[in-house]
């Protein structure tokens, strides 16, 4: 059986810690086993954590599974966002030095 590709990133913000796993997919996001729109009561939280995907134009390229512990909604959102950015860097590791790499795109956007 072929092993499924996955990219892992860890993010921390305030008192929240998130372990994020990116897998090739259609853009589904689950947090602690729950759909993102059910987990976060505010649409701004969802938009916030999707920012690295939006900037790199990969919103519908990956399915995301995040496990987050501690803190409130703002800290959890920031931790997941950082975890997504780090997992994207892991995915794009071969292009790290190039001008159009995810690293340069995310750095310009302030991640």
N, C-alpha and C positions, 0 to 999 in steps of 0.2 A: 504494500500500500504506500502510495506517495505521500510524503509529509506535506501538510498544508503550510503555505508561507504565512508567517505572521511577524509583525514588527512591534516591539514592546518599548514603551516609554513611561517613565515615572515623573510625576509632577508634585510639587509641594507649594502650598500657599496658605498663609496664616497658620491655622492648626489643622488643615486638611492635607491628606496624602492620597494621591490617585495612581493606580496602576492601570495603564491604558494598553490595549491590544488592538492593533490594526490588522485586518484581514481583507484580502480582495473581496469585494461585494458590491452592493447597490446603494450604500449610504445609510444603512440602518444603524442607530446608536442606542445602546442599552447601558444603563448605569445601575450597578448592583442588581442585575437581572430584570430591571424594569425599563420600559421605554422612556426615552429622554423627556418627552413631553408630559409624561405622567410623573416622573421624578421631580422635575423642576416646575414650580407653579407659574413662573413668569417666562414669557417668550424672550425677554432680553437675556436671560441666563443661557438659553439655547443658542441664540445668535452669538453670544460671547464665546462660548466654548467651540463653536464652529469656525471661528475666525481663521485659524491656521489652514483649515481645509478650503475656505473661501479664497484666501490669498493665493494658495497654490493651485487653485482650480481642480481640486480632487474631491469635492463634496460627494459625488456619486461613484467614486472609485473604490472606497473602502467601507467595510462594516466595522464599527467600533464597539468594543466591549470594555467598559471601565468599572473598576472597583474603587470606591472612594470611602475613606474613613475620616471622621472628625470634622469639626467646624460646621459652619452654616452653608447657605446656598452660595454666597459670594466666594467664600474660600474654596468650596468644592468646584465651582465653575472655573476659577483660576487654576486650580491644581489639574483639572482635566484638560484645560486648554494647553498648559505647559506639557503635560504628558503626550497630547496629540502632536504638538510641535516636535518633541523629541523623537517620537515614533516615526514621524515623517522624515526626519533627518536620517534615521536608521534605514528607512526604505531607499532613500536617495544617496546613500553613502558613496557610490561609484562616481557620482557627478559633483562631489563636494567642492572641488576647486574651480569648476566652470562658472561662467557668468550667470547662466540661467538656472543654476542649481537651487534646490529648495532652501539651502542654507542662506544664500544671498537674498532670496526673496523674503524669507522669514526675518532675516536680520534687518532689511530695509523697512519692514512693517513693524519692527519693534518687539519681536518675540524673542 
